[in-house]
Amino acid sequence: MHRDVLTHFPFLSLVVIGQLLFLTIFVGALFWVFRKGSKSFYDRMSSLPIDNGGNCDE
């Protein structure tokens, strides 16, 4: 059923634009997560659940 709908979809350019938009956002999120200097932020955030009420700025 999905194949029949997609084969008769008249706006192929919308499909291409949607896929490019998704790919751009996905690659941007990967760059954001693995950017330089983010390791210290994620290390600090990973210790918060076991922190005993201390300040997270320490």
N, C-alpha and C positions, 0 to 999 in steps of 0.2 A: 504494500500500500504506500509506504513512504517513497519507494522508487518511482511509482506512478505519479505521485504528486510532484516530486522534484524534476522528473523528465518533462513535465508539462508546465513548469513554472516559467512564466514569460519574462521575468526580470532577472536574468542571469547576472547582470552587473551588480545588483543588490547582494547576491550571494558572494560574489568576489569581494565587494567592499566589506561585507560583514566578516569574511574570513581574514582579510588583511587587517581590519580593525582588531579582531581578536588576537591575531599573531603579534601585532604591534604592542598591545597591552600586555600580553604574556611575556614577551622579550623585555619590555620595560620593567615589569615586576621582577624578572630574574636579575636584571642589572641593578635594580634598587636593593634587592636582598643581598647580592654578592658584591656590593660596591666596596671600594677601599675604605678601611676604617670602621666598618660596621661590626667587626668581630667583637670589639670591646663593648659595644652597645648590647649585642645579643648575649654576651657572657654576663653582663650586669643584669639583664632582664631574666636570664635563666636562673639566677640565684634568688630572685625575689620570692618565689613560693616557699622557700625554706628559710628565709630571713626572719629573725625573731623581732620584728618591729623596728628595726634600725632604719636609718635614713638611707634612701637609695642613691643619694648624691655622694656618699662616702667612697 
